[in-house]
Amino acid sequence: MIEFLLAGVPLLLVVMSILQLSLLWVGKGAVDTAAHLAARKFARIARIDFRNARQEAFLEAYRTCRNRPGGSLSSAAMTTLDITRDGDRRPDRAIAGEALCVRLTHGVELIVPWIDRILYTLSPGEKFRLGDRYYLKLHATRWVTVE
């Protein structure tokens, strides 16, 4: 019994860590996919109606982030989409052939008990805490040429 306790506790922590890291990996893939889909949607509509294109791109990213494994309405509410011309200036219209930068930021909740606090503490990236929930901010950037 003592051997089981000595071996079981570290083994349980390793298994739970693998589970949380796999959810983060899936979250990063979803954020990359959402950025890609949002950039495509934006590029197709931007020249006709710039403001509507920005809203449609955000909604596309929002839906993708919300529907990812481990996603929820609360984590999708932490999604932001920033469209800039050269990384600094925000455009108010788009010209065909113009390159724009689409940056997506999404907060992914750490949901595995005990491991959430450890990863939150060890993570060097952007992170935040809301109540007793821990979140890591994942980023994806895509450059898009307006059609």
Secondary structure as a PSIPRED ss2 file (coil, helix, strand):
# PSIPRED VFORMAT (PSIPRED V4.0)

   1 M C   1.000  0.000  0.000
   2 I H   0.000  1.000  0.000
   3 E H   0.000  1.000  0.000
   4 F H   0.000  1.000  0.000
   5 L H   0.000  1.000  0.000
   6 L H   0.000  1.000  0.000
   7 A H   0.000  1.000  0.000
   8 G H   0.000  1.000  0.000
   9 V H   0.000  1.000  0.000
  10 P H   0.000  1.000  0.000
  11 L H   0.000  1.000  0.000
  12 L H   0.000  1.000  0.000
  13 L H   0.000  1.000  0.000
  14 V H   0.000  1.000  0.000
  15 V H   0.000  1.000  0.000
  16 M H   0.000  1.000  0.000
  17 S H   0.000  1.000  0.000
  18 I H   0.000  1.000  0.000
  19 L H   0.000  1.000  0.000
  20 Q H   0.000  1.000  0.000
  21 L H   0.000  1.000  0.000
  22 S H   0.000  1.000  0.000
  23 L H   0.000  1.000  0.000
  24 L H   0.000  1.000  0.000
  25 W H   0.000  1.000  0.000
  26 V H   0.000  1.000  0.000
  27 G H   0.000  1.000  0.000
  28 K H   0.000  1.000  0.000
  29 G H   0.000  1.000  0.000
  30 A H   0.000  1.000  0.000
  31 V H   0.000  1.000  0.000
  32 D H   0.000  1.000  0.000
  33 T H   0.000  1.000  0.000
  34 A H   0.000  1.000  0.000
  35 A H   0.000  1.000  0.000
  36 H H   0.000  1.000  0.000
  37 L H   0.000  1.000  0.000
  38 A H   0.000  1.000  0.000
  39 A H   0.000  1.000  0.000
  40 R H   0.000  1.000  0.000
  41 K H   0.000  1.000  0.000
  42 F H   0.000  1.000  0.000
  43 A H   0.000  1.000  0.000
  44 R H   0.000  1.000  0.000
  45 I H   0.000  1.000  0.000
  46 A C   1.000  0.000  0.000
  47 R C   1.000  0.000  0.000
  48 I C   1.000  0.000  0.000
  49 D C   1.000  0.000  0.000
  50 F H   0.000  1.000  0.000
  51 R H   0.000  1.000  0.000
  52 N H   0.000  1.000  0.000
  53 A H   0.000  1.000  0.000
  54 R H   0.000  1.000  0.000
  55 Q H   0.000  1.000  0.000
  56 E H   0.000  1.000  0.000
  57 A H   0.000  1.000  0.000
  58 F H   0.000  1.000  0.000
  59 L H   0.000  1.000  0.000
  60 E H   0.000  1.000  0.000
  61 A H   0.000  1.000  0.000
  62 Y H   0.000  1.000  0.000
  63 R H   0.000  1.000  0.000
  64 T H   0.000  1.000  0.000
  65 C H   0.000  1.000  0.000
  66 R H   0.000  1.000  0.000
  67 N C   1.000  0.000  0.000
  68 R C   1.000  0.000  0.000
  69 P C   1.000  0.000  0.000
  70 G C   1.000  0.000  0.000
  71 G C   1.000  0.000  0.000
  72 S C   1.000  0.000  0.000
  73 L H   0.000  1.000  0.000
  74 S H   0.000  1.000  0.000
  75 S H   0.000  1.000  0.000
  76 A H   0.000  1.000  0.000
  77 A C   1.000  0.000  0.000
  78 M C   1.000  0.000  0.000
  79 T E   0.000  0.000  1.000
  80 T E   0.000  0.000  1.000
  81 L E   0.000  0.000  1.000
  82 D E   0.000  0.000  1.000
  83 I E   0.000  0.000  1.000
  84 T E   0.000  0.000  1.000
  85 R C   1.000  0.000  0.000
  86 D C   1.000  0.000  0.000
  87 G C   1.000  0.000  0.000
  88 D C   1.000  0.000  0.000
  89 R C   1.000  0.000  0.000
  90 R C   1.000  0.000  0.000
  91 P C   1.000  0.000  0.000
  92 D C   1.000  0.000  0.000
  93 R C   1.000  0.000  0.000
  94 A C   1.000  0.000  0.000
  95 I C   1.000  0.000  0.000
  96 A C   1.000  0.000  0.000
  97 G C   1.000  0.000  0.000
  98 E C   1.000  0.000  0.000
  99 A E   0.000  0.000  1.000
 100 L E   0.000  0.000  1.000
 101 C E   0.000  0.000  1.000
 102 V E   0.000  0.000  1.000
 103 R E   0.000  0.000  1.000
 104 L E   0.000  0.000  1.000
 105 T E   0.000  0.000  1.000
 106 H E   0.000  0.000  1.000
 107 G E   0.000  0.000  1.000
 108 V E   0.000  0.000  1.000
 109 E E   0.000  0.000  1.000
 110 L E   0.000  0.000  1.000
 111 I C   1.000  0.000  0.000
 112 V C   1.000  0.000  0.000
 113 P C   1.000  0.000  0.000
 114 W C   1.000  0.000  0.000
 115 I H   0.000  1.000  0.000
 116 D H   0.000  1.000  0.000
 117 R H   0.000  1.000  0.000
 118 I H   0.000  1.000  0.000
 119 L H   0.000  1.000  0.000
 120 Y H   0.000  1.000  0.000
 121 T H   0.000  1.000  0.000
 122 L H   0.000  1.000  0.000
 123 S C   1.000  0.000  0.000
 124 P C   1.000  0.000  0.000
 125 G C   1.000  0.000  0.000
 126 E C   1.000  0.000  0.000
 127 K E   0.000  0.000  1.000
 128 F E   0.000  0.000  1.000
 129 R E   0.000  0.000  1.000
 130 L E   0.000  0.000  1.000
 131 G C   1.000  0.000  0.000
 132 D C   1.000  0.000  0.000
 133 R E   0.000  0.000  1.000
 134 Y E   0.000  0.000  1.000
 135 Y E   0.000  0.000  1.000
 136 L E   0.000  0.000  1.000
 137 K E   0.000  0.000  1.000
 138 L E   0.000  0.000  1.000
 139 H E   0.000  0.000  1.000
 140 A E   0.000  0.000  1.000
 141 T E   0.000  0.000  1.000
 142 R E   0.000  0.000  1.000
 143 W E   0.000  0.000  1.000
 144 V E   0.000  0.000  1.000
 145 T E   0.000  0.000  1.000
 146 V C   1.000  0.000  0.000
 147 E C   1.000  0.000  0.000
